[in-house]
């Protein structure tokens, strides 16, 4: 990690300025569809451009998380936070001058402070958790090229669903900048926002160390394979954030729901994939188990699926809590019947699970640095293609969570079990087809001959 010097402090100033200036311009331009992507990309490019100079924190919560995890000296944390806050205020004054307008900070209309703060805490947690795992962990830090993509696209995951509740800061420098530039409209929410964002950073450090026990001891090296406890923590965290993001996007009628949900899956795969494989989906686990090759033992698969179902339910209850008890049903879309649902869920769960098998479980991965992006994109594919038919669940943990959360408000539980069955069928079909298309994966290395030898 870079030390305190002119170069690192300047880098933090520039990166934070670009991020917060982009936030303000998108909000004042009324850009509801692509605004979140624009802000995410500003963070991503800043990380790639300046990460080698300062570590590219651009966020006091991130700096605090690095300090609490022992990855950054506290003097550096303080210096970075000071620069980030000043840079944010300067950026907010610039976008206010450019547009001749500003906007205030606070929960959006119809939501209370605790609902907004729960969103801020959980998605600041997600951001800090992804930073710690992809950019600072002993196993992944400095050993991958996807860290900037994973960190930046947490903003896509958070901007559309929870962003409609809290405004989607996930960064004390953003909160302070917005509140300062609009001080004539009131001031004070930045203190509340910042407090809960720091709570999110604390939670991220705790789960980071629970999932990666080697991070509790500086002298301990990262293991080649993690134990079952670490794997279960990984599956729980990833599935929880996936289901929570899905539910919030649906309930706020997000303009980019499929892309946002896909981003949450991608980010969590990059953060947790080296620990548990990043399944976050019982259909994926079943598909990998049925594909053989000792990729996962049956007892471990059972633990995975139990963790995914439990975490999915918790995620669904959390979005119901945030939305004040409002949920949504699972079932055929308007104008479609159960045959349509069956076709859609089986087909696109097949797509998702088959792609997982092909890119993440083969001997030679076709694009290791893009694995999370490829798998996450399957949600974009399915969500946009069949969202109006079945909702595009593609995941028994999502279906179960939606179904159980709904029964508290008069829904029918049996529907979620139908979805789960269809999704498991899709996963099983993927395993069967994989055995045909990738027959060489079932040969011993010694049995495989080079093409020249067969001539």
Buried (B, 14 or more C-beta within 10 A) or exposed (E): BBEBEEEBBBBBBBBBBBBBBBBBBBBBEEBBEBBBBBBBBBBBBBBBBBBEBBBBBBBBBBBBBBBBBEBBBEEBBBBBBEBBBBBBBBBBBBBBEEBEEBBBBBBBEEBEBEBBBBBBBBBBBBBBBBBBBBBBBBBBBEEBEBBBBBBBBBBBBBBBBBBBBBBBBBBBBBBBBBBBBBEEEEBEBBEBBBBBBBBBBBBBBBBBBBBBBBBEEEEEEBBEEBEEEBBBBBBBBBBBBBBBBBBBBBBBEBBBBBBBBBBBBBBBBBBBBBBBBBBBBBBBBBBBBBBEBEBBEEEBBEBBBBBBBBBBBBBBBBBBEBBEEEBBBBBBBEEBEEEBBBBBBBBBBBBBBBBBBBBBBBEEBEEEEBBBBBBBBBBBBBBBBBBBBBBBBBBBBBBBBBBBBBBEEEBEEEBBEBBBBBBBBBBBBBBEBBBEEBEEBEEEEEEEEEEEEEE
